[in-house]
């Protein structure tokens, strides 16, 4: 092929290439593939940093500030251009004469321009949107969806509920019992309308007087303002059913003042039955009294008469006759929900804060807490009272005094039983250390466990290391042979102390940031972060983020007034 032919072919190829330049049908999907995930990642990452920043602000008695990204508009434009030049058209280099179709040289230069102009709108959370999202109490209706999302029930309640029981100091016992029943897969929750709401409905009241009601629109159902806990003891072994029945009876006893006379009578009958049961042999109940007989079905029938507990946020309609079966001694509401702002404030150092969900610790303290064997992959971090009060300067000294007062009010046998229960949950570290003698981290955990639990004797390590993580320490009443159905004052104090020893999120404060963290910020020259290997804090931090948005409403953009002045 001659040089002229090659030049002409290149010219044609350039024209075809320009014609095939990617247009909107290619650039549009490409921009989505590249831009959508990047925007998503940046928004999610900055939202986590903003939440951590506000936690630190609240710990310093500063007001939290939230700025929402309400709109991201990315305008895409694409253009193409072609420039070309041809030299020596129709000239024969040899003879200089004009020749049709001859081209001595030529160039084709295609140009493609791509631009993206994003419009991002930020709106500070203020006014009614601020009140609704942060200051208003979390709706009761928000709890079942969280529970259905596999959020552990005790964690969810501890975050969202400020007042759980009629007795203020019974919170810890109720929370621990609910957590243990949830661990046994024996309960579920739902929101309901409080009993007696129909009696407050004028239509229902009129219907009760032999009146005919003609309605042109469907009746509005009463709102769900109560949280119901339902017992589901089915499919369990006899041994587990007996254990669940004792836990459930203890929980019912904490709510006796807000239940009807008939419900309390059924609970008393269940308690009487449990005191007569010695234990189980296979699927058969063993009675304490010689000659007495009962089956697992007998126990289930007694449990079916007390199937639920209603935690209400509104007053209850009740009979005025104190002897009536449906009379309630205390019809007042007792369930009190927290706001998202109240959960943020659980990091504050204060004497009136009943339980800190979040705590700022030093790096060495975070390692000590996270390395305790009973904290391996659990719902929360837990440590003994003595360990808590030995940790660094940033641990709350007033909380240490509060825990010490409860601890010293307990008898020595109860103290030992409580600490032994916690230590038992970490005793698997002996087997793990025996199977991994060269693993420095495992051996370090064993040393920490022995410092706290060395005075107790446990089963020697087995040849094989266990593969499962220990079950969480949820309640002190985990002895299946216990016949206790009414919680003593000392047991209530024990359960409350156990609750005070829990932390759901550990925020580490250090002069400098480590190379890798889950989320981190710098405030006033100090670094704050959640450790990369602290799975418990990460999981609960995500829950906190979800709760802080669960009642969010779409902010209304500010109005831009326009004033027409006419022409002159």
Protein Blocks (a to p, Z undefined) as FASTA:
>chain_A
ZZklmmmmmmmmmmmmmmmpccfklmmmmmmmmmmmmmmmmmmmmmmmmmmmmmmmmmno
pacdddddfbdcdddddddddddddehihiafklopacehiafbdcdddddddddddddd
ddddehjllmmmmmpccdfklmmmmmmnopafklmmmmmpmblbfblklmmmmmmmmmmm
mmnopaccdddddehklmmpmklmmmmnopacddfbdcdddddfbdcddddfehiafklm
mmmmmmmmmmmmmmmmmccfklmmmmmmmmmmmmmpnbdehjaccdfbghiacdfklmmm
mmmmmmbccddfbdcdddfblkbmkbcfblccfbdcddfklmmmmmpccfklmbafbdcd
dfklmmmmmmpmklgopabdcddfklmmmmcfklcfklmmmmmmmmmmpcfklmmmmmmm
mmmmmmmmmmmmmmmmmlmklmmmmmmmmmmmmmpccddddfbdcfbdcdddfbfklcfk
bcbfbdcfklmmmmmmmmmmpcfbdcdddfbdcfbdfbdcdeehiacdddfklmklmmmm
mmmmmmmmmmgccddddddddddebjZZ
